[in-house]
Amino acid sequence: MKKKVLITKSIEDAGELLHYAIQNQIEVIYHSFLSFEQIQISEIPKLEVLFFSSKRAVDFLLKQQTIPTGVEVACIGSATKHYLEDRGILVDFVGSNSSRPQEVSKELYRWLNGRTCGLVTAEESQRTIASYLDESLISYITPYRTVIHDDKLDSPMDVLVFTSPSNVKGYLQKNQIHHQKVVAWGKTTEAYLLKCGFKNVYCLNNSTEKEVISYLDTLN
């Protein structure tokens, strides 16, 4: 019987894991429990730096605003950096490990060195990136909100890969975690799963599908 793996991402975001599954007789279900709605923002406040928390934050901001001239650009990690650069936007700061936003917060604090910064995030963001920042110097810019869906999955899974706390919330509304192996995409998701009472959670260090593949190899 094929091992079944759920990863809470859209199929449009599928990567190496899909190819690995085909080659190794594993069934991978890409299923996000989320959708996203744009929030209109009138203007970007006068700031010295804009920090993007995700590729989605980039998309929703650029749909309605341009980055002001002279503003430096920072982002959570390499995937968002490449996404910005593909749009011709120079990135001045990139976090070294996007799966550990508290560590990125420390790095960002040192790099900002007292400058004002706008954090571009979802409306209901955990705001972990602000952990070590000076609240008097930051603004929150929220060009979108997350909508959680309570989809019921038809078949049981062997491995559950959760990419965000919101996806955990959506999954648990109509599905349960019993014997499955549970993987957290990063520290914020791991913390939420532990808060929900799930003990044996494997946390990815760099939040990549390549890491998921390495983990699945250990199960085989």
C-alpha positions in Angstrom: 0.0 0.0 0.0 1.3 3.4 -0.9 2.3 5.8 1.9 0.1 8.9 1.9 1.6 12.3 2.6 -0.4 15.5 3.1 1.4 18.8 2.6 -0.7 21.9 3.2 0.4 23.8 0.1 -1.3 24.5 -3.1 -0.5 22.2 -6.0 0.8 25.3 -7.9 3.6 25.5 -5.3 4.6 21.8 -5.8 8.3 21.2 -6.1 10.8 18.4 -5.6 8.5 16.4 -3.3 6.1 15.7 -6.2 8.8 14.2 -8.4 10.2 12.2 -5.4 6.8 10.7 -4.7 6.3 9.5 -8.3 9.7 7.8 -8.2 9.2 6.2 -4.8 5.6 5.0 -4.9 4.3 7.6 -2.5 1.0 9.4 -2.8 1.4 13.1 -2.0 -1.7 15.3 -1.6 -1.1 19.0 -1.9 -4.0 20.6 -0.1 -4.1 24.1 1.4 -6.8 24.9 4.0 -6.4 28.6 3.2 -7.4 31.3 0.8 -6.4 35.0 0.8 -8.3 38.2 0.4 -6.8 41.6 -0.5 -7.1 44.5 1.9 -6.9 48.0 0.4 -4.2 50.2 1.9 -4.3 53.9 1.0 -0.6 54.5 1.1 2.7 53.3 2.4 3.8 55.3 5.5 7.0 57.3 5.3 9.7 54.6 6.3 13.3 53.8 5.6 12.9 50.1 5.2 10.1 47.7 4.0 10.3 44.1 5.2 8.4 41.4 3.4 7.3 38.3 5.4 6.5 36.1 2.4 6.1 35.9 -1.4 2.4 36.4 -0.9 3.1 39.7 1.0 5.0 40.9 -2.0 2.2 40.0 -4.4 -0.6 41.7 -2.4 1.4 44.9 -1.8 2.6 45.3 -5.3 -0.9 44.8 -6.7 -1.8 48.2 -5.3 1.3 50.1 -4.4 4.9 50.6 -5.6 7.9 50.7 -3.3 8.8 54.3 -2.7 12.0 55.6 -4.1 14.9 55.5 -1.6 13.3 52.8 0.6 15.5 49.8 1.3 14.0 46.3 1.0 14.4 43.4 3.5 12.8 40.0 3.5 12.3 36.8 5.6 14.5 34.4 3.5 15.9 33.3 0.2 12.7 32.3 -1.5 11.2 35.7 -1.0 14.4 37.4 -2.0 14.4 35.5 -5.3 10.7 36.4 -5.8 11.5 40.1 -5.3 14.5 40.0 -7.6 12.5 38.3 -10.3 10.4 41.5 -10.2 13.4 43.7 -10.6 13.5 44.7 -6.9 16.9 45.0 -5.2 17.0 43.3 -1.8 19.2 44.8 0.8 18.7 42.4 3.7 17.6 38.7 3.7 17.1 36.5 6.8 19.5 33.6 7.1 16.8 31.0 8.1 13.2 31.8 7.3 11.9 28.8 9.4 13.2 30.6 12.5 11.6 34.0 12.5 12.8 34.9 16.0 16.4 34.5 14.8 15.6 36.6 11.7 14.2 39.2 14.1 17.5 39.5 15.9 19.4 39.8 12.6 17.0 42.4 11.3 17.2 44.4 14.6 21.0 44.6 14.2 20.8 45.5 10.5 18.2 48.2 11.0 20.4 50.0 13.5 17.6 52.3 14.6 16.0 52.9 11.2 12.2 52.9 10.8 10.7 49.7 9.2 7.3 48.7 7.8 6.5 45.0 8.2 4.4 43.7 5.3 2.4 40.8 6.6 -1.1 39.2 6.7 -3.6 40.9 8.9 -3.7 38.1 11.4 0.1 37.4 11.4 1.7 36.0 14.5 4.2 38.9 14.1 7.0 36.8 15.4 9.4 38.8 13.2 8.8 41.8 15.5 10.0 39.9 18.6 13.3 41.8 19.0 12.4 45.0 17.2 11.8 48.4 18.7 8.0 48.9 18.5 8.4 52.7 18.3 10.3 52.3 15.0 8.0 49.8 13.2 4.7 49.9 11.4 2.5 47.0 10.3 1.3 47.1 6.7 -1.3 44.4 6.1 -2.4 44.2 2.4 -4.2 40.9 2.8 -6.0 38.6 5.2 -6.0 34.8 5.5 -9.3 32.9 5.3 -9.3 29.4 6.9 -11.3 26.6 5.3 -12.6 23.5 7.3 -12.2 20.9 4.5 -12.8 17.3 5.4 -10.2 14.9 3.8 -11.6 11.7 2.4 -8.7 9.3 3.1 -6.4 8.8 6.1 -2.8 10.0 5.8 0.5 8.6 7.1 2.5 11.8 7.2 1.1 15.3 7.8 3.3 18.3 6.7 1.9 21.5 8.1 3.2 24.7 6.5 1.6 27.3 8.9 -0.4 27.5 12.1 -3.5 28.6 10.1 -3.3 25.4 8.1 -3.2 23.4 11.3 -6.3 25.2 12.4 -8.1 24.4 9.2 -7.1 20.8 9.3 -8.2 20.2 12.8 -11.7 21.6 12.3 -12.8 18.4 10.6 -9.8 16.1 10.7 -7.9 14.5 13.5 -4.3 13.6 14.3 -3.8 10.1 15.7 -1.0 7.8 14.6 0.3 10.0 11.8 3.8 11.4 11.7 3.7 15.2 12.0 6.1 17.6 10.4 6.2 21.4 11.0 7.5 23.7 8.2 9.2 25.9 10.8 9.5 27.0 14.4 6.2 29.0 14.5 4.2 26.1 13.2 6.0 23.7 15.6 5.2 26.0 18.5 1.5 26.0 17.5 1.3 22.2 17.2 3.0 21.8 20.6 0.5 24.3 22.1 -2.3 22.1 20.7 -0.9 19.2 22.7 0.9 17.3 19.9 4.2 16.0 21.3 6.2 14.2 18.6 6.6 16.9 16.0 9.5 16.9 13.5 10.5 20.5 12.7 12.3 21.4 9.5 15.3 23.6 9.8 15.1 25.4 6.4 11.5 24.9 5.4 12.1 23.2 2.0 10.6 20.2 0.2 14.1 18.8 0.0 14.1 18.5 3.8 10.7 16.8 3.7 12.2 14.3 1.2 15.2 13.7 3.6 12.7 13.0 6.4 10.7 10.6 4.3 13.9 8.7 3.5 14.4 8.1 7.2 10.9 6.5 7.4 11.7 4.2 4.6 
